[in-house]
Amino acid sequence: MTSSENLDLIIVGGGPAGLCAALYAGRGMLKSVVLERGVPGGELLNTEKVEDYPGFTSILGPDLAAKMAEHAQAFGADIRMENVEGIHLLPDGTFRVSTSSETEYRAPAVILTAGGTPTKLGVPGELEYAGRGVSYCAVCDGAFFKNERIAVIGGGDAAVEEADYLTRYGSRVFLIHRRDEFRASKVLQERAFLNPKIEVIWNTRVREMIGDAKGLQRLELEDTITGAPSSLEVTGAFVFIGFKPNTWLVREHVLHDAGGYLITDDRMMTSIPGLFAAGDLRAQLTRQVTTAVGDATTAAIAVEKYLTDRKTRVAVEAA
């Protein structure tokens, strides 16, 4: 039997953005809930060390996630383990959020902070060495590989641009692509080709990632044309073959860019009134913990004003 609950605000996603939004919602005395399919923390749970979050010179990702959750709960955050299946806009302008437990949540405002998922290579060793040599974020983890040999896998804008960025840290950066030409823009390609620290390895795919207790040590490769095997000694491997924002949860048409990221105004509201977005699924320049919590701060405060304005409007229309 389906049950339902009426709230002021529903926050979908319990990563840094969702937890920050919950903190501000609690401070604003809003009746809200955070729906997260697993342990709160999002991608922080897959990050070994965080060294670019103000106030912490170095902290383990899971530890920072736990501190964020505790902080939000200290202000009354209600965090529930729920697998959200869809966000539906109702005729009266409010939202219904459906879950796999058949519990439905209803509210006039939703902040979507469900993030996204980096596309994995799916090769042996990738998950084992994630956070111990394998990464999906150059800005987050590049500084851990000073004067080391680094591999970047991919051929699009992100791979080529991040390979160039990583040369400020690595002694050598190997850009591995399965074809004989990049999909990246010509400007980015030229910059990479002119960088003396970048070596492009064409027509090659990664077959396996191998390491030891200390972390990643080498990649086992295969020529995509001849099938010839080879090995490449690296301590860092950055995978940039795609990122899928979890915007499919919104069951109505909402404005987005070519990559599927939601377009918002300066208050983090999407093209659907009452639907806000924060964090990695929003169209923006960078996707960091700091930008995620900044988005969420703006969104949560904007929700307070939106709800006040909505109540006034409804009252006037009813008079």
C-alpha positions in Angstrom: 0.0 0.0 0.0 1.4 3.4 -1.0 1.8 5.9 1.8 2.5 9.7 1.4 4.0 12.5 3.4 3.6 16.2 2.9 6.6 18.5 3.4 7.9 21.9 2.7 11.0 20.7 0.9 12.3 17.4 -0.5 16.1 17.1 -1.0 17.0 14.3 -3.4 20.5 13.1 -2.9 22.7 12.9 0.2 26.1 14.0 -1.0 27.8 17.3 0.1 25.2 19.4 -1.7 22.3 17.5 -0.2 23.7 17.6 3.3 24.5 21.3 3.1 21.0 22.0 1.8 19.5 20.0 4.7 21.6 22.0 7.1 20.2 25.3 5.8 16.7 24.0 5.6 16.9 23.0 9.2 18.2 26.4 10.2 15.3 27.9 8.2 12.8 25.7 10.2 11.5 24.1 7.0 9.8 20.7 7.2 12.2 18.8 4.9 13.6 15.4 4.2 16.8 14.1 2.5 16.3 11.0 0.4 19.5 9.1 -0.2 19.8 5.5 -1.5 22.8 4.7 0.5 25.1 6.0 3.3 25.2 9.9 3.1 28.3 11.3 1.5 28.0 10.7 -2.2 31.4 10.7 -4.0 33.2 11.6 -0.8 32.7 8.0 0.2 34.9 7.0 -2.8 37.6 9.6 -2.1 40.5 8.6 0.0 41.8 12.1 0.9 40.3 15.6 0.5 42.9 18.4 0.7 41.0 21.2 -1.0 38.1 21.8 1.4 38.6 24.9 3.6 39.3 24.2 7.2 40.8 20.8 6.6 44.4 20.5 5.4 43.8 16.8 4.8 40.8 14.7 5.7 39.6 11.3 4.6 36.6 11.5 2.3 34.3 9.3 4.4 35.3 11.2 7.5 34.3 14.5 5.9 31.0 12.9 4.8 30.3 11.8 8.3 31.0 15.3 9.7 28.7 16.9 7.2 25.9 14.4 8.0 26.4 15.0 11.8 26.3 18.8 11.2 23.1 18.6 9.2 21.5 16.3 11.8 22.4 18.7 14.6 20.1 21.2 12.9 17.3 18.6 12.6 18.0 17.1 9.2 15.9 14.0 8.5 18.0 11.7 6.4 16.2 8.6 5.0 17.5 5.7 3.0 15.2 5.7 0.0 15.8 4.8 -3.6 14.1 7.6 -5.5 12.5 6.5 -8.8 11.0 9.8 -10.1 10.2 13.4 -9.5 6.8 14.3 -10.8 5.2 17.7 -11.3 1.6 17.8 -10.2 -1.2 20.0 -11.7 -1.1 22.4 -8.7 2.6 23.1 -9.2 3.8 20.9 -6.3 5.9 17.8 -6.6 5.5 14.1 -5.9 8.7 12.1 -5.4 8.2 8.4 -5.8 10.4 5.7 -4.2 11.0 2.0 -4.6 9.6 1.5 -1.0 6.2 2.8 -2.4 6.4 5.8 0.0 5.5 9.0 -1.8 6.8 12.4 -0.6 5.0 15.6 -1.6 6.2 19.2 -1.3 6.0 22.5 -3.2 9.8 22.6 -3.6 12.5 20.1 -4.5 16.3 20.5 -4.5 17.8 17.9 -6.7 21.4 17.1 -5.6 21.6 13.5 -6.9 25.0 14.1 -8.7 26.1 11.8 -11.4 28.3 8.9 -12.2 31.6 8.8 -14.0 31.7 6.2 -16.7 33.9 3.3 -15.7 36.2 1.4 -18.0 35.0 -1.8 -16.5 38.4 -3.5 -16.4 40.0 -5.7 -13.7 41.6 -3.6 -10.9 39.7 -0.4 -11.6 37.5 -0.6 -8.6 40.2 -2.1 -6.4 42.5 0.8 -7.0 39.9 3.6 -7.0 41.2 6.2 -4.6 44.6 4.5 -4.6 45.8 5.5 -8.0 42.7 5.4 -10.1 40.7 8.7 -10.2 38.0 10.4 -12.1 38.8 14.0 -11.1 42.1 15.7 -12.0 41.4 18.8 -9.9 40.6 16.7 -6.9 43.5 14.3 -7.0 46.2 15.6 -9.3 48.3 17.0 -6.4 48.8 13.5 -5.0 50.9 12.6 -8.0 53.7 15.1 -7.9 56.7 14.0 -10.0 55.0 10.7 -10.8 54.0 9.0 -14.1 50.4 9.5 -14.9 48.0 8.0 -17.5 44.9 9.7 -18.7 42.3 7.5 -20.6 40.0 9.1 -23.1 39.8 11.2 -26.2 37.2 13.9 -25.6 37.5 17.4 -24.3 37.7 16.3 -20.6 40.5 13.8 -21.2 42.6 16.1 -23.3 42.1 19.2 -21.1 42.8 17.3 -17.9 45.9 15.7 -19.4 47.3 19.2 -20.0 46.3 20.2 -16.4 48.0 17.1 -14.9 51.3 18.0 -16.4 51.7 20.6 -13.6 52.1 17.7 -11.3 53.3 14.6 -13.1 56.8 14.0 -14.5 55.1 12.5 -17.5 51.5 12.2 -18.7 50.5 9.4 -21.1 47.2 10.1 -23.0 45.7 6.8 -24.0 43.1 6.7 -26.7 41.5 3.7 -28.4 41.3 5.4 -31.8 43.8 7.3 -34.0 42.3 10.7 -33.5 40.7 12.7 -30.7 37.1 13.9 -30.4 38.3 16.9 -28.4 38.2 20.4 -29.8 41.1 21.4 -32.0 42.2 24.1 -29.6 42.6 21.6 -26.8 44.3 19.1 -29.1 46.9 21.6 -30.2 47.7 22.6 -26.6 48.2 18.9 -25.7 50.4 18.2 -28.8 52.6 21.2 -27.9 53.0 20.1 -24.3 56.4 18.3 -24.0 55.3 16.4 -20.9 52.4 14.7 -22.8 52.9 11.5 -24.8 49.9 10.3 -26.8 49.4 6.5 -27.1 47.1 5.9 -30.0 44.9 2.9 -30.9 45.3 1.4 -27.4 42.9 0.2 -24.7 43.5 -0.6 -21.1 43.0 -4.3 -20.3 43.8 -4.4 -16.6 45.1 -2.2 -13.8 47.7 -3.8 -11.5 49.2 -2.7 -8.2 50.1 -3.7 -4.7 49.2 -2.7 -1.2 50.6 0.8 -1.8 48.4 1.4 -4.8 48.4 1.3 -8.6 51.7 0.3 -10.3 51.0 -0.3 -14.0 48.5 -0.7 -16.7 48.2 -3.7 -19.0 47.4 -2.4 -22.5 46.4 -3.8 -25.9 46.7 -2.4 -29.4 43.2 -2.1 -30.8 44.5 -2.9 -34.3 47.1 -5.6 -33.9 46.0 -7.0 -30.5 49.6 -6.7 -29.3 49.9 -6.5 -25.5 52.1 -4.0 -23.6 52.6 -2.6 -20.1 52.9 0.9 -18.9 54.3 1.8 -15.5 52.2 4.5 -13.9 51.1 5.3 -10.3 48.1 7.4 -11.4 45.4 6.6 -13.9 42.7 9.2 -14.6 39.6 8.0 -16.5 37.7 10.5 -18.6 35.4 8.6 -20.9 32.1 10.2 -19.8 29.9 11.4 -16.9 26.2 10.9 -16.7 24.3 13.4 -14.5 21.3 11.8 -12.7 18.8 14.2 -14.3 16.7 11.3 -15.5 14.9 11.4 -12.2 12.9 14.5 -13.3 10.0 13.1 -15.3 9.1 16.4 -16.9 11.0 18.3 -19.6 13.5 20.6 -17.9 16.1 22.8 -19.7 19.6 21.3 -19.9 22.8 21.7 -21.9 24.2 19.3 -24.5 25.7 17.1 -21.8 22.4 16.7 -20.0 23.3 19.0 -17.1 20.5 21.1 -15.7 20.5 24.8 -16.5 19.6 27.0 -13.5 19.2 30.7 -12.7 21.3 32.5 -10.1 19.1 31.1 -7.4 19.7 27.5 -8.6 16.1 27.2 -9.9 15.6 25.2 -13.0 13.1 25.9 -15.8 10.4 24.3 -13.6 9.3 26.6 -10.8 10.0 25.1 -7.4 12.6 22.6 -8.8 16.1 23.6 -7.8 19.4 21.9 -8.6 22.8 21.9 -6.9 26.1 20.2 -7.3 27.5 17.9 -10.0 24.3 17.7 -12.1 24.1 21.4 -12.6 25.7 23.1 -15.7 28.7 24.9 -14.4 32.5 25.3 -14.9 33.8 23.1 -12.1 32.4 20.2 -10.0 34.1 20.3 -6.6 32.9 19.8 -3.0 33.2 23.6 -2.5 31.0 24.4 -5.5 28.5 21.8 -4.5 28.0 23.2 -1.0 27.9 26.8 -2.4 25.2 25.8 -4.9 23.2 24.1 -2.0 23.5 27.2 0.2 22.0 29.4 -2.5 19.3 26.8 -3.3 18.2 26.3 0.3 17.9 30.0 1.0 16.2 30.6 -2.3 13.6 27.9 -1.4 12.7 29.8 1.8 11.9 32.9 -0.3 10.1 30.8 -3.0 7.8 29.2 -0.4 7.0 32.5 1.2 6.2 34.1 -2.2 4.1 31.0 -3.2 2.0 31.2 0.0 1.3 34.8 -0.6 0.4 34.1 -4.2 -1.9 31.2 -3.3 -3.6 33.4 -0.6 -4.2 36.2 -3.1 -5.7 33.8 -5.7 -8.0 32.3 -3.1 -9.3 35.7 -1.9 
